[in-house]
Amino acid sequence: MQRKVTRSNGNVFRDLGFPPEEAEHLRIRSDLLIQLQKAIESRGLKQAEAAKLLDVTQPRVSDLMRGRLDLFSVDTLIDMLARLGIRVRVVFSTARRSARVA
């Protein structure tokens, strides 16, 4: 049986069929969420300890650690990172493909 392999365009959400703008928003949120997960894990924090540092409830940390991306806004994720002493820097770049003008 031969498998069909499709090259990613660099954004898994776009690959899954989300519109470009939504896919980019989801990618940014997922990147922030992953950084939070890594920070909590690397510090060896229990969920209750993380909740206290983040000023949220333990169930909220549980949602975070389970990757419930739909429950967190970009602002919330950046605020949580800041509470852990992690600065977020935004870098802008132009899209790889050029926009067509009709």
N, CA, C and O atoms as a GROMACS GRO file, in nm:
protein
  408
    1MET      N    1   0.084  -0.118   0.000
    1MET     CA    2   0.000   0.000   0.000
    1MET      C    3   0.089   0.125   0.000
    1MET      O    4   0.178   0.138   0.084
    2GLN      N    5   0.064   0.214  -0.094
    2GLN     CA    6   0.144   0.334  -0.106
    2GLN      C    7   0.076   0.449  -0.032
    2GLN      O    8  -0.045   0.471  -0.045
    3ARG      N    9   0.156   0.522   0.043
    3ARG     CA   10   0.102   0.637   0.117
    3ARG      C   11   0.122   0.764   0.039
    3ARG      O   12   0.223   0.784  -0.028
    4LYS      N   13   0.023   0.851   0.049
    4LYS     CA   14   0.032   0.981  -0.016
    4LYS      C   15   0.085   1.079   0.088
    4LYS      O   16   0.030   1.091   0.197
    5VAL      N   17   0.191   1.149   0.054
    5VAL     CA   18   0.250   1.246   0.145
    5VAL      C   19   0.228   1.384   0.086
    5VAL      O   20   0.258   1.410  -0.030
    6THR      N   21   0.176   1.472   0.169
    6THR     CA   22   0.154   1.610   0.128
    6THR      C   23   0.246   1.700   0.208
    6THR      O   24   0.249   1.693   0.331
    7ARG      N   25   0.321   1.782   0.140
    7ARG     CA   26   0.414   1.874   0.207
    7ARG      C   27   0.335   1.982   0.281
    7ARG      O   28   0.239   2.038   0.228
    8SER      N   29   0.376   2.009   0.403
    8SER     CA   30   0.312   2.112   0.484
    8SER      C   31   0.349   2.249   0.431
    8SER      O   32   0.456   2.269   0.374
    9ASN      N   33   0.258   2.343   0.449
    9ASN     CA   34   0.290   2.481   0.412
    9ASN      C   35   0.351   2.556   0.530
    9ASN      O   36   0.374   2.676   0.520
   10GLY      N   37   0.377   2.486   0.641
   10GLY     CA   38   0.440   2.549   0.757
   10GLY      C   39   0.342   2.583   0.868
   10GLY      O   40   0.385   2.625   0.976
   11ASN      N   41   0.214   2.566   0.845
   11ASN     CA   42   0.114   2.593   0.948
   11ASN      C   43   0.016   2.476   0.948
   11ASN      O   44  -0.064   2.461   0.855
   12VAL      N   45   0.022   2.394   1.051
   12VAL     CA   46  -0.061   2.274   1.057
   12VAL      C   47  -0.210   2.308   1.050
   12VAL      O   48  -0.289   2.231   0.995
   13PHE      N   49  -0.249   2.423   1.105
   13PHE     CA   50  -0.390   2.461   1.102
   13PHE      C   51  -0.434   2.494   0.960
   13PHE      O   52  -0.548   2.466   0.923
   14ARG      N   53  -0.347   2.554   0.882
   14ARG     CA   54  -0.378   2.581   0.742
   14ARG      C   55  -0.388   2.448   0.667
   14ARG      O   56  -0.476   2.429   0.583
   15ASP      N   57  -0.294   2.357   0.699
   15ASP     CA   58  -0.297   2.225   0.636
   15ASP      C   59  -0.428   2.151   0.665
   15ASP      O   60  -0.474   2.072   0.584
   16LEU      N   61  -0.486   2.179   0.782
   16LEU     CA   62  -0.611   2.113   0.820
   16LEU      C   63  -0.734   2.180   0.759
   16LEU      O   64  -0.846   2.133   0.777
   17GLY      N   65  -0.712   2.289   0.686
   17GLY     CA   66  -0.823   2.351   0.613
   17GLY      C   67  -0.880   2.477   0.675
   17GLY      O   68  -0.980   2.529   0.626
   18PHE      N   69  -0.818   2.527   0.781
   18PHE     CA   70  -0.865   2.653   0.839
   18PHE      C   71  -0.833   2.767   0.743
   18PHE      O   72  -0.732   2.762   0.673
   19PRO      N   73  -0.918   2.871   0.740
   19PRO     CA   74  -0.888   2.988   0.658
   19PRO      C   75  -0.754   3.049   0.705
   19PRO      O   76  -0.718   3.036   0.822
   20PRO      N   77  -0.680   3.115   0.616
   20PRO     CA   78  -0.547   3.166   0.649
   20PRO      C   79  -0.539   3.250   0.776
   20PRO      O   80  -0.449   3.231   0.857
   21GLU      N   81  -0.632   3.343   0.793
   21GLU     CA   82  -0.628   3.432   0.910
   21GLU      C   83  -0.650   3.353   1.040
   21GLU      O   84  -0.579   3.374   1.139
   22GLU      N   85  -0.747   3.263   1.038
   22GLU     CA   86  -0.775   3.182   1.157
   22GLU      C   87  -0.659   3.087   1.186
   22GLU      O   88  -0.623   3.064   1.301
   23ALA      N   89  -0.601   3.031   1.081
   23ALA     CA   90  -0.489   2.939   1.097
   23ALA      C   91  -0.370   3.010   1.162
   23ALA      O   92  -0.302   2.953   1.247
   24GLU      N   93  -0.345   3.132   1.122
   24GLU     CA   94  -0.233   3.208   1.180
   24GLU      C   95  -0.260   3.240   1.327
   24GLU      O   96  -0.170   3.229   1.410
   25HIS      N   97  -0.384   3.277   1.358
   25HIS     CA   98  -0.420   3.305   1.498
   25HIS      C   99  -0.405   3.180   1.584
   25HIS      O  100  -0.353   3.187   1.695
   26LEU      N  101  -0.449   3.067   1.533
   26LEU     CA  102  -0.436   2.940   1.607
   26LEU      C  103  -0.289   2.902   1.624
   26LEU      O  104  -0.252   2.850   1.730
   27ARG      N  105  -0.207   2.927   1.523
   27ARG     CA  106  -0.064   2.896   1.534
   27ARG      C  107   0.003   2.979   1.643
   27ARG      O  108   0.082   2.927   1.722
   28ILE      N  109  -0.030   3.106   1.648
   28ILE     CA  110   0.027   3.193   1.750
   28ILE      C  111  -0.016   3.148   1.888
   28ILE      O  112   0.067   3.137   1.979
   29ARG      N  113  -0.146   3.121   1.906
   29ARG     CA  114  -0.195   3.074   2.036
   29ARG      C  115  -0.130   2.943   2.076
   29ARG      O  116  -0.094   2.924   2.192
   30SER      N  117  -0.114   2.851   1.980
   30SER     CA  118  -0.054   2.722   2.014
   30SER      C  119   0.093   2.738   2.051
   30SER      O  120   0.141   2.670   2.142
   31ASP      N  121   0.165   2.827   1.983
   31ASP     CA  122   0.306   2.852   2.019
   31ASP      C  123   0.317   2.904   2.162
   31ASP      O  124   0.403   2.860   2.238
   32LEU      N  125   0.230   2.998   2.198
   32LEU     CA  126   0.231   3.053   2.334
   32LEU      C  127   0.196   2.946   2.437
   32LEU      O  128   0.260   2.936   2.542
   33LEU      N  129   0.095   2.866   2.407
   33LEU     CA  130   0.052   2.760   2.498
   33LEU      C  131   0.164   2.658   2.519
   33LEU      O  132   0.188   2.615   2.632
   34ILE      N  133   0.231   2.620   2.413
   34ILE     CA  134   0.342   2.523   2.424
   34ILE      C  135   0.454   2.580   2.510
   34ILE      O  136   0.513   2.507   2.590
   35GLN      N  137   0.484   2.708   2.495
   35GLN     CA  138   0.589   2.769   2.578
   35GLN      C  139   0.550   2.768   2.726
   35GLN      O  140   0.634   2.746   2.812
   36LEU      N  141   0.423   2.792   2.754
   36LEU     CA  142   0.375   2.785   2.892
   36LEU      C  143   0.388   2.644   2.948
   36LEU      O  144   0.435   2.625   3.060
   37GLN      N  145   0.347   2.546   2.870
   37GLN     CA  146   0.358   2.406   2.913
   37GLN      C  147   0.503   2.370   2.943
   37GLN      O  148   0.532   2.309   3.046
   38LYS      N  149   0.593   2.410   2.854
   38LYS     CA  150   0.736   2.380   2.872
   38LYS      C  151   0.790   2.448   2.998
   38LYS      O  152   0.867   2.387   3.073
   39ALA      N  153   0.750   2.572   3.022
   39ALA     CA  154   0.798   2.644   3.140
   39ALA      C  155   0.751   2.578   3.268
   39ALA      O  156   0.828   2.564   3.363
   40ILE      N  157   0.627   2.537   3.272
   40ILE     CA  158   0.571   2.471   3.391
   40ILE      C  159   0.641   2.338   3.414
   40ILE      O  160   0.678   2.305   3.527
   41GLU      N  161   0.658   2.260   3.308
   41GLU     CA  162   0.722   2.129   3.319
   41GLU      C  163   0.869   2.141   3.358
   41GLU      O  164   0.917   2.065   3.442
   42SER      N  165   0.941   2.236   3.297
   42SER     CA  166   1.084   2.249   3.324
   42SER      C  167   1.111   2.294   3.467
   42SER      O  168   1.218   2.266   3.523
   43ARG      N  169   1.016   2.363   3.526
   43ARG     CA  170   1.030   2.407   3.666
   43ARG      C  171   0.981   2.302   3.764
   43ARG      O  172   0.993   2.318   3.886
   44GLY      N  173   0.926   2.193   3.711
   44GLY     CA  174   0.878   2.086   3.796
   44GLY      C  175   0.761   2.126   3.883
   44GLY      O  176   0.744   2.075   3.994
   45LEU      N  177   0.680   2.220   3.833
   45LEU     CA  178   0.566   2.269   3.911
   45LEU      C  179   0.449   2.173   3.908
   45LEU      O  180   0.415   2.118   3.803
   46LYS      N  181   0.389   2.151   4.022
   46LYS     CA  182   0.262   2.080   4.029
   46LYS      C  183   0.156   2.179   3.981
   46LYS      O  184   0.177   2.300   3.982
   47GLN      N  185   0.041   2.126   3.939
   47GLN     CA  186  -0.064   2.214   3.887
   47GLN      C  187  -0.109   2.317   3.990
   47GLN      O  188  -0.135   2.432   3.954
   48ALA      N  189  -0.119   2.278   4.115
   48ALA     CA  190  -0.162   2.372   4.219
   48ALA      C  191  -0.058   2.484   4.237
   48ALA      O  192  -0.095   2.599   4.259
   49GLU      N  193   0.070   2.449   4.228
   49GLU     CA  194   0.176   2.549   4.239
   49GLU      C  195   0.173   2.645   4.121
   49GLU      O  196   0.186   2.766   4.137
   50ALA      N  197   0.156   2.589   4.002
   50ALA     CA  198   0.148   2.671   3.882
   50ALA      C  199   0.026   2.764   3.889
   50ALA      O  200   0.034   2.881   3.851
   51ALA      N  201  -0.084   2.712   3.937
   51ALA     CA  202  -0.206   2.793   3.949
   51ALA      C  203  -0.183   2.914   4.038
   51ALA      O  204  -0.229   3.024   4.008
   52LYS      N  205  -0.112   2.893   4.148
   52LYS     CA  206  -0.085   3.004   4.240
   52LYS      C  207   0.004   3.108   4.172
   52LYS      O  208  -0.022   3.228   4.183
   53LEU      N  209   0.108   3.063   4.103
   53LEU     CA  210   0.197   3.157   4.033
   53LEU      C  211   0.125   3.231   3.921
   53LEU      O  212   0.151   3.350   3.898
   54LEU      N  213   0.036   3.162   3.852
   54LEU     CA  214  -0.035   3.221   3.739
   54LEU      C  215  -0.160   3.298   3.780
   54LEU      O  216  -0.222   3.366   3.698
   55ASP      N  217  -0.195   3.287   3.908
   55ASP     CA  218  -0.315   3.353   3.961
   55ASP      C  219  -0.442   3.305   3.890
   55ASP      O  220  -0.530   3.383   3.853
   56VAL      N  221  -0.449   3.171   3.874
   56VAL     CA  222  -0.566   3.106   3.816
   56VAL      C  223  -0.600   2.985   3.901
   56VAL      O  224  -0.528   2.954   3.997
   57THR      N  225  -0.707   2.916   3.867
   57THR     CA  226  -0.745   2.796   3.941
   57THR      C  227  -0.667   2.675   3.888
   57THR      O  228  -0.615   2.678   3.777
   58GLN      N  229  -0.660   2.571   3.968
   58GLN     CA  230  -0.592   2.448   3.926
   58GLN      C  231  -0.660   2.387   3.803
   58GLN      O  232  -0.589   2.340   3.713
   59PRO      N  233  -0.796   2.385   3.795
   59PRO     CA  234  -0.858   2.332   3.673
   59PRO      C  235  -0.817   2.410   3.548
   59PRO      O  236  -0.810   2.353   3.439
   60ARG      N  237  -0.791   2.539   3.563
   60ARG     CA  238  -0.747   2.621   3.449
   60ARG      C  239  -0.608   2.576   3.403
   60ARG      O  240  -0.581   2.569   3.283
   61VAL      N  241  -0.520   2.545   3.499
   61VAL     CA  242  -0.388   2.493   3.465
   61VAL      C  243  -0.402   2.356   3.399
   61VAL      O  244  -0.329   2.324   3.305
   62SER      N  245  -0.494   2.276   3.447
   62SER     CA  246  -0.519   2.145   3.387
   62SER      C  247  -0.559   2.161   3.240
   62SER      O  248  -0.510   2.088   3.154
   63ASP      N  249  -0.648   2.257   3.212
   63ASP     CA  250  -0.688   2.285   3.074
   63ASP      C  251  -0.566   2.325   2.990
   63ASP      O  252  -0.552   2.281   2.875
   64LEU      N  253  -0.481   2.406   3.047
   64LEU     CA  254  -0.360   2.451   2.980
   64LEU      C  255  -0.269   2.332   2.947
   64LEU      O  256  -0.220   2.319   2.835
   65MET      N  257  -0.247   2.247   3.045
   65MET     CA  258  -0.156   2.134   3.028
   65MET      C  259  -0.213   2.027   2.933
   65MET      O  260  -0.138   1.951   2.873
   66ARG      N  261  -0.345   2.023   2.920
   66ARG     CA  262  -0.408   1.930   2.826
   66ARG      C  263  -0.420   1.989   2.685
   66ARG      O  264  -0.473   1.925   2.594
   67GLY      N  265  -0.370   2.113   2.669
   67GLY     CA  266  -0.367   2.174   2.536
   67GLY      C  267  -0.500   2.226   2.488
   67GLY      O  268  -0.524   2.231   2.367
   68ARG      N  269  -0.588   2.265   2.579
   68ARG     CA  270  -0.720   2.315   2.542
   68ARG      C  271  -0.709   2.457   2.485
   68ARG      O  272  -0.749   2.555   2.548
   69LEU      N  273  -0.655   2.465   2.367
   69LEU     CA  274  -0.627   2.591   2.300
   69LEU      C  275  -0.751   2.680   2.288
   69LEU      O  276  -0.741   2.802   2.295
   70ASP      N  277  -0.867   2.617   2.270
   70ASP     CA  278  -0.991   2.691   2.252
   70ASP      C  279  -1.032   2.773   2.374
   70ASP      O  280  -1.117   2.862   2.363
   71LEU      N  281  -0.972   2.745   2.489
   71LEU     CA  282  -1.011   2.812   2.613
   71LEU      C  283  -0.922   2.931   2.650
   71LEU      O  284  -0.945   2.995   2.753
   72PHE      N  285  -0.821   2.960   2.567
   72PHE     CA  286  -0.725   3.064   2.602
   72PHE      C  287  -0.707   3.164   2.488
   72PHE      O  288  -0.689   3.125   2.373
   73SER      N  289  -0.713   3.292   2.523
   73SER     CA  290  -0.686   3.398   2.425
   73SER      C  291  -0.537   3.427   2.423
   73SER      O  292  -0.463   3.387   2.513
   74VAL      N  293  -0.493   3.496   2.321
   74VAL     CA  294  -0.354   3.538   2.311
   74VAL      C  295  -0.318   3.622   2.434
   74VAL      O  296  -0.213   3.602   2.495
   75ASP      N  297  -0.404   3.717   2.469
   75ASP     CA  298  -0.378   3.803   2.585
   75ASP      C  299  -0.359   3.724   2.713
   75ASP      O  300  -0.267   3.750   2.790
   76THR      N  301  -0.446   3.627   2.736
   76THR     CA  302  -0.437   3.545   2.856
   76THR      C  303  -0.307   3.468   2.860
   76THR      O  304  -0.241   3.461   2.964
   77LEU      N  305  -0.268   3.410   2.748
   77LEU     CA  306  -0.145   3.331   2.741
   77LEU      C  307  -0.022   3.420   2.765
   77LEU      O  308   0.071   3.380   2.835
   78ILE      N  309  -0.022   3.540   2.707
   78ILE     CA  310   0.090   3.633   2.728
   78ILE      C  311   0.096   3.676   2.874
   78ILE      O  312   0.205   3.684   2.931
   79ASP      N  313  -0.019   3.703   2.934
   79ASP     CA  314  -0.022   3.739   3.077
   79ASP      C  315   0.035   3.627   3.164
   79ASP      O  316   0.111   3.654   3.257
   80MET      N  317  -0.001   3.504   3.133
   80MET     CA  318   0.049   3.389   3.210
   80MET      C  319   0.201   3.376   3.195
   80MET      O  320   0.271   3.352   3.293
   81LEU      N  321   0.250   3.392   3.074
   81LEU     CA  322   0.394   3.386   3.052
   81LEU      C  323   0.465   3.496   3.132
   81LEU      O  324   0.570   3.472   3.192
   82ALA      N  325   0.408   3.615   3.132
   82ALA     CA  326   0.467   3.726   3.206
   82ALA      C  327   0.473   3.696   3.356
   82ALA      O  328   0.570   3.731   3.423
   83ARG      N  329   0.370   3.630   3.408
   83ARG     CA  330   0.369   3.595   3.551
   83ARG      C  331   0.481   3.495   3.585
   83ARG      O  332   0.523   3.485   3.700
   84LEU      N  333   0.527   3.422   3.484
   84LEU     CA  334   0.638   3.329   3.504
   84LEU      C  335   0.772   3.395   3.472
   84LEU      O  336   0.876   3.330   3.473
   85GLY      N  337   0.768   3.525   3.443
   85GLY     CA  338   0.891   3.598   3.413
   85GLY      C  339   0.941   3.579   3.272
   85GLY      O  340   1.058   3.602   3.243
   86ILE      N  341   0.853   3.536   3.182
   86ILE     CA  342   0.891   3.513   3.044
   86ILE      C  343   0.836   3.625   2.958
   86ILE      O  344   0.715   3.649   2.954
   87ARG      N  345   0.926   3.693   2.889
   87ARG     CA  346   0.887   3.803   2.801
   87ARG      C  347   0.851   3.749   2.663
   87ARG      O  348   0.918   3.660   2.611
   88VAL      N  349   0.747   3.804   2.605
   88VAL     CA  350   0.706   3.766   2.470
   88VAL      C  351   0.747   3.878   2.375
   88VAL      O  352   0.718   3.996   2.400
   89ARG      N  353   0.813   3.841   2.268
   89ARG     CA  354   0.854   3.939   2.168
   89ARG      C  355   0.786   3.903   2.037
   89ARG      O  356   0.789   3.788   1.995
   90VAL      N  357   0.726   4.000   1.973
   90VAL     CA  358   0.656   3.978   1.847
   90VAL      C  359   0.746   4.023   1.733
   90VAL      O  360   0.801   4.133   1.735
   91VAL      N  361   0.760   3.937   1.634
   91VAL     CA  362   0.839   3.968   1.515
   91VAL      C  363   0.746   3.962   1.395
   91VAL      O  364   0.676   3.864   1.374
   92PHE      N  365   0.747   4.068   1.317
   92PHE     CA  366   0.662   4.075   1.199
   92PHE      C  367   0.744   4.043   1.075
   92PHE      O  368   0.860   4.083   1.063
   93SER      N  369   0.681   3.971   0.982
   93SER     CA  370   0.744   3.948   0.852
   93SER      C  371   0.635   3.942   0.747
   93SER      O  372   0.518   3.918   0.777
   94THR      N  373   0.674   3.965   0.625
   94THR     CA  374   0.576   3.962   0.516
   94THR      C  375   0.552   3.819   0.475
   94THR      O  376   0.637   3.731   0.493
   95ALA      N  377   0.435   3.795   0.419
   95ALA     CA  378   0.399   3.661   0.373
   95ALA      C  379   0.491   3.621   0.259
   95ALA      O  380   0.542   3.707   0.186
   96ARG      N  381   0.513   3.491   0.244
   96ARG     CA  382   0.600   3.440   0.138
   96ARG      C  383   0.542   3.463   0.000
   96ARG      O  384   0.614   3.493  -0.096
   97ARG      N  385   0.412   3.450  -0.010
   97ARG     CA  386   0.350   3.468  -0.141
   97ARG      C  387   0.302   3.612  -0.154
   97ARG      O  388   0.260   3.672  -0.055
   98SER      N  389   0.308   3.665  -0.271
   98SER     CA  390   0.266   3.804  -0.292
   98SER      C  391   0.117   3.808  -0.320
   98SER      O  392   0.062   3.716  -0.381
   99ALA      N  393   0.053   3.912  -0.277
   99ALA     CA  394  -0.090   3.930  -0.301
   99ALA      C  395  -0.111   3.977  -0.444
   99ALA      O  396  -0.036   4.061  -0.495
  100ARG      N  397  -0.212   3.924  -0.508
  100ARG     CA  398  -0.243   3.965  -0.645
  100ARG      C  399  -0.339   4.082  -0.641
  100ARG      O  400  -0.431   4.087  -0.560
  101VAL      N  401  -0.317   4.174  -0.730
  101VAL     CA  402  -0.406   4.288  -0.743
  101VAL      C  403  -0.479   4.273  -0.877
  101VAL      O  404  -0.416   4.260  -0.982
  102ALA      N  405  -0.612   4.276  -0.871
  102ALA     CA  406  -0.691   4.258  -0.995
  102ALA      C  407  -0.702   4.386  -1.072
  102ALA      O  408  -0.765   4.389  -1.178
   0.00000   0.00000   0.00000
